[in-house]
Amino acid sequence: MKTINSARRDLLKLSGMGLAAAAATSVPAAYAAQKPSATFPAAAIFDVRTYGAVGDGKTVDSPAINKAIEAAAAAGGGTVFFPAGTWLTFSIRLKSHVNLHLSQGATILAADSPKPGETTGYNGGTYDAAEPNDPWTPYQDYGHNHWHNSLIWGEGIDDVSITGPGLIWGKGLSRGTRTGFVAEQPGVGNKAIALKNCRNVLFRDFSILKGGHFGLLLTGVDNLTIDNLTIDTDRDGMDIDCCWNVRVSNCFVNSPWDDGICPKSSYALGYARATQNVTITNCYVAGCYELGTFLDGTRKPFGPEVKIRRNGRIKCGTESNGGFKNITISNCVFDGCMGLALESEDGALCEDIAISNITMRDVINAPLFFRLGARLRGPKDTSKVGTMRRILVDNVSSYNTGSRISSILSGIPDYAIQDVKLSNIYIHHQGGGTAETAKLVLPENVEKYPDPPMFGADTPSQGFFLRHVNNLEMSHVEIAPAAADARPSFYLEDVNRADFFAITAPTSPAAFALNKATDLRVAFSRAAKDTQLATANNQAL
């Protein structure tokens, strides 16, 4: 009798030859010879063609695919196999203990949604209806409140995966609405993959092209691994919302019109739940390539005539009711997009976050944007300002940064960002700031939507704008303008206990502008002489 490993090798050979012998009704002899068990059922492979799927890109295959998934689940679990072909579908409903495997050359193609004023889409089909989520819908945008109106979705399931080198193309999906809580018409699909309240989930090796409002919307998903995905899309790449124990690694995301990798902690589950114990590593995020050209490798940048937001970044927020705790972001590359953002706006406890080994090129503004605000979009009995504390940033290089808006660390009056350490940071920016810009007094905008331009088109600093911050350490930081800039490198307002060590920055004008700063120390720096001040107000250094 062959060993199990030998049987697996035989199966891989059969799959590579494109044979249907791996289907549920035609199991390879090596598998049939094994004694069935809960972990190794006799019918482990379920080829979608066996259940009536055609794969010609014209026939709607979702009924057949869902039959294959149901059969796999009924058998105790298994792999639903997609050979090479174009599998045109509406909603695909995931089940527990099922793996969707997309082989090389396999494309799951989203069928056209109903057009405005129509009740059905391609060939009379529709996506599953957006399920109600009352009374929680007012506390996050429409897209975050619904999961069923997706190309692939699952709710309350466990031990599920999507793997393989194939493609998910959301061609017929909507990009979602830009008008907050406005619902889309019934039958429209607006997400590539959506999961709610799931456990033990793996996504690996596949690609997403044009993923709708979200390539991945994952809410309340624990023990989650996302590895080696390529996402080329026109809204968010992946949103990781209210999730615990998450690993994101080796992913490539191009999302010029919205955020790339986006941990969130909304109120969509009906209670405030933190996103915590998360690692994001070895990823590339971009906001500068035309849709599809990142995926096909031609990487065609947008011309100057194309007005886009060039988001594409890693951002914690904006939905931030539950918090972000125990987060590491490391070894990531930012290209032609916005910088890294941490945002607590809806009461989140944003704490214990380590960021390291980040390189950025052509970032349009604010390489670092940390904001503690008070939008407080949540039930009134839960609305209170959150925290942002214990944040460590090390080894960041940003080249050819847009200069109008510097990095920003800003709390609000009486609620300071606390315990921040930034080290080994090099920021090369385009320069050109004027003396008039250096005199700007930025509004607090306590309740405004957080984004670097929230305070205006320019900052009075060329390196860092620091306001309402307690216990700040900055060491081995260099600010390097490409052209002369008339603004100070560091603007401090209501900053208490700040240490600056080994700082390099232009000294004309003075590197530091100090306003209501207390307990300040500067040492061993080229930017200013060694100084220790108990208080400083309207003072240059």
N, C-alpha and C positions, 0 to 999 in steps of 0.2 A: 504494500500500500504506500502511496506517495505521502510524503510529509505535507503538512499544511503550507510551509514555505514553498515547497515545490509546486503545490497546487496554485498558489498565488502567482508564481512565475508563469505558469501555463495560462492563467486568466489574463495576465498582462499581455502576453503574446496574442491571445485571441482578440483582446480589445484593440491592440495596435493594428490588427489586420482588418478592423472594422466589422467583425462577424457578429451576428445576433445571438450567438450561442450563449452569451452571458446574460440573456434575458431571464426573467423570473420563470418562464415556462420551459426554458431550455438551458439547464444548468450544466456547465462543463462537467465531464465525467469525474475529474479529479475532485470537484466539490461534492458531487453527489455521493462519492465514496466515503466522505467524512460523516461521522455521526453528528446529526444536528444537535445544536445546543443553543442556549439563550444568547451566547456571545458569538456563535458561528452557525447561523441558520443555513439550512441547505439551499434555500433560495435567497442568496444574499445580493444578487444583482438583478435590477429591474430595468430593462431597456425600454425606453419610452416608445419605440416603434412597435413593440409587442402589444401595446395598449391602444394602438391606432394612430400615433403621431406620424406625420409625414416628413416634416423637415424641409419643405420646398420653399418656404418664405411666403407662401400664398394661402395655404390652408391654416385655419386657426387650430393650433395644437393644444391649447390649454386644457380642454376636457380630457384628452388622452393623458396629458402629463399629470393632471390631478388624480386620475385613476391609478397611474403608476405609483404615485406617492401614497395613496390610500392603501394600495396593495402592500407596499413595503412596510408601512406602519402596522398593518394587520398581521404581518408575518413576524412582528417583533423588532423590525428595523432592517435596514439595508441601504444599498446605493442605487439611486435612480440615475441611470446612465444616459447621457446625451452624446451620441456619436456626432461626427462631423455633419453639419447641415444647418439650416436656418429655421429655427423653431419659433414660429409666429404665435404670440400668445396674448391673452388678457391675464387676469389675476391667477397666479400660481400660489396654492395654499400649502405652506410647509407643515409637517407633522413631526412629532417627537421621534428620535432614533433614526432619522432619515438623513442621508447625505445626497445632495445633488452634485453629480460630477460632470463637468463640462469638458469634454475632450478637446484636443487641439482641432480647430476648425469648426467647433460648435458655437453657434450664436443663438442666444435667447433674445428674440426681437419683440419689443413692445408694439402691439398693434395700435393703430390710430384711435385716440380717444374721440368721443363725440365732439363735434365742432360747436361753437356757440349757436344756440337756438335749436340744436338737434338732440335727439334722445338716445341715439345709438352711434357707435363708431364703425370701424371697419367691419363689413359683412354683417352688420346688425348686432355686433357684440358690444359689451361694456365691461368696465372694471368693477370690482366689488364696491359696494356703497361705502362711503365714509361713515363709520359707526359714530353714534352720539357719544359725547364725552362731557355732558353737563353734570354738575355746574362749574366745571373747571375750565371751560373754553375761554373765558375772558382773560386768563392769566398768562397766555402765550399765544403766539400767532397761529393762524388756522392750521398750517402744515404740521405743527407739533401736536395737535389734538387728535389726529386720526392716523391709522395704520393700514386698515383694510383696503383703502383705495390705492393700492400699490401693484406693481408688476409681480413682486414676490413678497409674501407677508406671512407672519406667524404670530400667535399670541398664546401665552401660557404653555409653551412647549419647552422641552429640554433635549439635550444631546442631539444637536442638529448642526449640519455643516453644509457649506457650498465650497467646492474645490475644483481644481483643474485649470488648465490654461485657456479655456474658452472665454467668450465675450458675452456680456449682458449689454444690449443696446436699447436704451430707452427712447427710441425714435418717436413713438407715439405718445409719450408722456407729456404732461403739462409742466411748465417751470414753476407752477404755483402762483399765488397772487402776491402782489406787492402792497396790498391794502390791508394789512393787519389781519382782522378777524373775518374778512369776507370769504364766504364759502364758494367753492367752485361748483359747477353744475353736476348733477348726479351722473355717474358713469365714467367720469374722467379719472384717470390714474395720474398721480403726480409724484411717485417715489419709485426708485428702482427696487430697493429692499427695505422693508420695515418690520421690526420686531418689537413686541411689548411683553414685559414680564416673562422673560425666558432665561434659561440656565444652560451653561455648558455649550457655548456656540463657537464655531470655528469658520472663518472665511479665509481662504488661502488661494493665491495664484491666479485668480481670474481678473478680468478687466471690465470696467464699466465705461461706456461711452454715452454721454448725454443722459445723466441719471435722474432728470426731473428736478423737483424742488430739493430732494436729497438723494445722493447716491446710496447712502446708508442712513436710515433713521433708526436708532437703537435706543429704546427707552426702557429702563428697568431691566437691563440685561446683565447678568452676573456671570463671572468666569468666561470672559469673552476674549478671543484671540483673533486679531486681524493682521494678516501677514502677506506680504508680497502682492498687494493689489495695485493695479494701475487704474486711476480714475481720471477721466478727461471729460469735464462736464461744465454746464453753464449755470449752476447754482452751487449749493453746498456739496462738498465731497462726502464727508462723513460727519454725522452728529452723534455723539456718544452722551446720552442724556440719562442722568440718574442711574448710572451703572457702577458696579463694584467689580474689582479684580479684572482689570482690562490690560491687555498688551496689544499695542499697535506697533508694528515693525516693518521696515523694508518696503514702505509704500510710496508710490508716486502719485501726486494729486495736482492736476491743473484745473483751477476753478476761478477764472478771472472775474466773474460777476458776483462771487460770494466767497464764503470762507472754505478753506481746504479741510483741515482737521479741527473739529470744533467740539470739545467737551462742553456739555451744558448740564444744568440741574434745574429743570423747569418744574411747574406744578401740574404737569399733564397727568400724573398718576393719581392726583387727588390729595397728595400730601407732599411735604418738602423732603426730598431724599437727595443726599449728597452723591456726587460722582467722586469716587475715591479709590485709592490703590490702583493708580493708572501709570503705565509707562508708555511713552511715545518715543521711539528711537529709530535711528537710521532711515529717516523719511525725507522726501524731497517735496516741497510745496511751491507752486508757481501760480502766477496770475497774469501771464504775458503772452500766451500762445493761443492761436486760433483753434477753435473747437475741432477736435479730431487730429490735429497735426502733432500734438504731443503723443498721442497713442500710436500713430503710424510712424513716428520717428522723424518726420520732416521738421518738426518744431518751428513752424512759421510764426514769427512774432507779429503782433498787431502793429499796423502802421500808425503814424501820429494822427491820422484823420479819424481813427476809431476811438470813440469816447466810451471807455469802460472804467469800472471801479478799480480793477486790478487788485482785488482782495487777496484770494489765494493763500491766506495765512494759516497759522495755528492760533486759535483763540479759545480761551475758557470764558464762556458767556455767549450772548448777552443774557439769555434766560438763566437766572442764578438765584433761585429760591432756596435750594437745598445746600449748596456749597461745593467746594472743590478741596479735597483733602488728600494728602499723601500722593502728590503728582510729581513724576519726573519726566522731563523733556530733554532729550540728549541726542547729539550727533545728527542734527537735522540741517538741511539746506533750504534757504528761502531764495527765490529767484523772481525778480520783477513783480513783486507783490507788496502787500502791507507787512508790517513787522509783527512780532509776537505780542499777544494781548492777554492780560488777565483782568477780568472784570467781575466785580461784586456789586450788583445794582438792585437786587431784589431780596436782600437779607442774607446772602450767602456768607458762610464761613470759609473764606479763601485762605488756606493756611498750609504750611509745611509743603512747600513747592520748591523743587530744585531744577534749575535750567542750566545746561552745560553743553559746550562744544557745538555752538551754532554759528554757521556762516550765512551771510546775507549779501546779495548783490542786487543793485538797482532797486532797493526797497524805496517805495514812493514817499514814505514819511515814517516818523516815529518807530525806529527799530524796536524799542520797548515801550509798551503802553500799558501801565498798571493804573486801574481806576477803581476806587471805592466810592460809590455814589448812592443815591437814594431815590431811584425810580420807584421801587417798592411795588411792583406789579404782582399782587398776590392778595389772598383774603385779608381783610382788614385786621382780623385778630392775630395774624401772623406777621404783619408788616413792621419790620424794624430794621435799622441799618445793620449791615453785617460787619465782617472784619476782613482785613487783608494783612497777614502777618507771617513772619518766619518764611521769607522768600530769599532764596540764594540763587545768584546768577553768576556763572563763571565761564570764561573763554567764549567770548562773542566777538565776531568780526563782521562789520557791515561796511561794504565798499560801494561808492557812488550812490550814497543815500540822498534822496530828495531833502532839501535843506529848509524848506519853509516851516515845517513842523518838526521839532526836535523830539527826542524821547521824552515821555511824560510819566511821572509818578505823582498822582494827585488823589488825595482824599478829599473830604469836605470839612467845613468848620465843625469842630468838636469830635470828629471821627477821622483819626489819622491812620494812614498806612504805617505799620510798625515792623521793626526788626527785619530790615532789608540789608543784604550784603551783595555788592556787585564788584567783581574783580576780573582783571585781565580782559578788558573790553577795548576794542579799537573801532572808532567810528570815523570813517572817511565820508564827508558829505560835500555837496556841490558848492556850498557857500553862497555869498552874495547878499546876505541879510543886511539891512540898512539900519542907520542910527535911529530912524523913526520907528522901525519895528521893535528895536530894543526898548523903547519907552512904553510898549503896549501893557495895559493892565487887563488881564484876562478875566472874564466873568466866571463865577463859580459854577453856574449851570447844574445845580445840585440834582435835579430830577431829569435832566436831558439824556436822551439816548447816548450811550457812550461810544465814541469813536474819536480818533485823533483830531479831526476837524471840529469837534464839539465846542471848542473854545474860540474858534475863529480860524482864518486861513493861515495865520502865522503865529509863532511863539516868540517871546522876547529873549529866547536863548537859542544857541546853535547846537548845544550838546544835550543838556538835560534841563527840563522844567520840573522842579521839585516843590510841591506844595502840600501842606498838611501831612508831614512825614515825621515819625519819631524813630530814633535809633537807626540811623543810616550809616553804613560803612561803604566807602568806595575806594578801591585800591587798584593801582596799575591800570588806570583808565586814560586813554588818549583820544582827544578830539582833533581831527585833522581836516580842515576845510580845503577844498581844491582851489577856491578863489577867496579873496579877502572877505571877511564877514564882520560887520560892526556890532554884533550882539555878543554878550558874555557867553562863555561856554556853559556855565552853571547858573541858573536862576533859582534862588531859594526863597520861599515864603512860608512862614509858620513851620519851620523845620527845627526840631529839637534834638540835640545830641547827634551831631553829624561829624564823622571823621573822614578826611580825604587824605590818602597816602599815595605818594608816587603818581601824581596826576600830571599829565602832559597836555597842554592846551595853549592856544595863542594868548599872549599877554597884552596885546593891544587890539581891542579894548581889554580892560581887566577881566580875568577869567571868571570871577565870581561876582554876582550881584546878590546882595544879602538884604532881605526884608523880613523883619520879625524873626530872625534866626537866634537860637540860643544854644549855648554849650557846643561851640564849633571848634574843630581842630583841623589844621592843614599842616602836613609835614612831608619832608623829603620830596618835594614836588617842583617841577619846572614851571608849573602854571602860576605859582605864588610863593612868597616867602613863608617859612615856618611861622604859623600864627595860632594863637589860642584865644578865643573870644567868649566871654560869658554871654553877651548879647550883641546883636548887630541889627541896625535898621537903616535902610536907605544908604547902604555902604557898599563900596566896591573893594575888591581885594584881588 
